[in-house]
Amino acid sequence: TGALYAGREGPYLKRSPFANPHAVGDEGRKPKPCPVPACSGAVHDRAEALRLYGQHLDENPGLVAQAAAEPEGAAFACRCPAGLPCHVDELLSRVDELLRAA
């Protein structure tokens, strides 16, 4: 089977429920404001976007449970550049915690 897409919408890609709603906005050619209304157009660096994703998971624990319900060994992927911290790392860390606690 292929990887489960865990990112925002893009060309030929549907938005995943596991997507980080808080955009990393300071790494492109021009700043990209966060689309989350509560962020009031702030431009997040990667660390801040990941911290906010952690809060998003705290507020939506069903997402972690949903990810944990995927078949064992399921691979999650997004469009973050390889080698950089990614929201999928946080999601999978929480999945591991949930499964260890079960």
Secondary structure, 3 states (H helix, E strand, C coil): CCCEECCCCECCECCCCCCCCCCECCCCCCCCCCCCHHHCCCCECHHHHHHHHHHHHHHCHHHHHHHHCCCCCCCEECCCCCCCCCHHHHHHHHHHHHHHHC
